[in-house]
Amino acid sequence: MSKIKPIAIIDTMSGKVCEHSDMYFRTNKQTGDVFTGKRCNPSTAAPTEAQIKAKERFTKVAEAVRAIMADPEQRSQYETGYKAQHTIGSLFGYIFAKINDQYDENGEKTV
């Protein structure tokens, strides 16, 4: 990804410009930096078994993060650590990074 100096119109833009575009924008909410990238030569092959398993694992971890964020007591425990760091730009991403290693390659919780 390349770092850009945004004009006022795209200062808070995030995601794709439109559904047909292959240009993506991302804004770091803590620093205000805007990054852009382009997806070149996307794969047209069917996903492999390993890719399907990785997607299923990601889905299970993301569901666990949503459950944590829905519970105010658990959420507040993670918010303290999130506010003390400046590496991960969202609370969702911070919680995901913290609990990701608690799941095995099949998406089953090990801890």
C-alpha positions as CSV (number, residue, x, y, z in Angstrom):
1,M,0.0,0.0,0.0
2,S,1.1,3.5,-0.7
3,K,0.8,6.4,1.7
4,I,-1.0,9.5,0.2
5,K,-1.8,13.1,1.3
6,P,-5.5,13.2,0.8
7,I,-7.6,16.1,-0.4
8,A,-10.6,17.0,1.7
9,I,-13.0,14.9,-0.3
10,I,-11.3,11.6,0.4
11,D,-10.0,12.5,3.9
12,T,-12.4,10.2,5.6
13,M,-13.1,7.7,2.8
14,S,-12.7,4.0,3.5
15,G,-13.3,1.0,1.3
16,K,-13.9,0.9,-2.5
17,V,-15.0,4.0,-4.5
18,C,-17.7,1.9,-6.2
19,E,-18.5,-1.8,-6.7
20,H,-16.7,-1.9,-10.1
21,S,-13.5,-0.2,-8.8
22,D,-10.4,-2.1,-7.8
23,M,-9.0,0.9,-5.8
24,Y,-9.3,0.7,-2.1
25,F,-8.9,3.4,0.6
26,R,-8.3,3.0,4.3
27,T,-8.1,5.7,7.0
28,N,-6.2,5.0,10.2
29,K,-8.6,6.4,12.8
30,Q,-5.9,7.2,15.4
31,T,-3.3,8.9,13.2
32,G,-5.6,10.2,10.4
33,D,-3.3,8.7,7.7
34,V,-5.0,7.5,4.5
35,F,-3.7,4.6,2.6
36,T,-4.6,3.4,-0.9
37,G,-4.1,0.2,-2.7
38,K,-5.1,-1.6,-5.9
39,R,-5.9,-5.2,-6.3
40,C,-4.1,-6.5,-9.3
41,N,-4.7,-9.8,-11.0
42,P,-7.2,-11.3,-8.5
43,S,-7.4,-15.1,-8.5
44,T,-10.0,-16.7,-10.6
45,A,-9.3,-20.2,-9.4
46,A,-11.6,-22.0,-7.0
47,P,-10.5,-21.7,-3.3
48,T,-8.3,-24.5,-2.0
49,E,-9.2,-26.6,1.0
50,A,-6.7,-24.7,3.1
51,Q,-8.2,-21.3,2.0
52,I,-11.7,-22.6,2.9
53,K,-10.5,-23.7,6.4
54,A,-8.8,-20.3,6.9
55,K,-12.0,-18.5,6.0
56,E,-14.1,-20.6,8.4
57,R,-11.6,-20.1,11.2
58,F,-11.6,-16.3,10.6
59,T,-15.4,-16.4,10.7
60,K,-15.4,-18.1,14.0
61,V,-12.9,-15.8,15.6
62,A,-14.8,-12.7,14.2
63,E,-18.0,-14.1,15.8
64,A,-16.3,-14.4,19.1
65,V,-15.0,-10.8,18.8
66,R,-18.6,-9.6,18.1
67,A,-19.8,-11.4,21.2
68,I,-17.1,-9.8,23.3
69,M,-18.0,-6.3,21.9
70,A,-21.7,-6.9,22.6
71,D,-21.0,-7.6,26.3
72,P,-20.2,-4.3,28.0
73,E,-18.2,-5.9,30.9
74,Q,-15.9,-7.8,28.6
75,R,-15.6,-4.9,26.1
76,S,-14.4,-2.6,28.9
77,Q,-11.6,-5.0,29.8
78,Y,-10.2,-4.8,26.2
79,E,-10.9,-1.0,25.8
80,T,-8.3,-0.2,28.5
81,G,-5.5,-2.1,26.6
82,Y,-6.7,-0.7,23.3
83,K,-6.4,2.9,24.4
84,A,-2.9,2.3,25.7
85,Q,-1.5,1.1,22.4
86,H,-1.2,2.9,19.0
87,T,-0.5,0.0,16.6
88,I,-4.0,-1.4,15.9
89,G,-6.5,1.1,14.6
90,S,-9.8,-0.4,15.8
91,L,-11.1,-2.0,18.9
92,F,-12.4,-4.9,16.8
93,G,-8.9,-5.5,15.4
94,Y,-7.3,-5.2,18.8
95,I,-9.6,-7.8,20.3
96,F,-9.2,-10.1,17.2
97,A,-5.4,-9.9,17.6
98,K,-5.7,-10.7,21.3
99,I,-7.9,-13.8,21.0
100,N,-6.7,-15.1,17.6
101,D,-4.1,-17.4,19.1
102,Q,-6.8,-19.1,21.3
103,Y,-8.2,-20.9,18.3
104,D,-6.7,-23.8,16.4
105,E,-6.5,-24.2,12.6
106,N,-10.0,-25.7,12.6
107,G,-11.5,-22.7,14.4
108,E,-12.0,-24.5,17.7
109,K,-11.2,-22.7,20.9
110,T,-8.2,-24.2,22.6
111,V,-8.1,-22.1,25.8
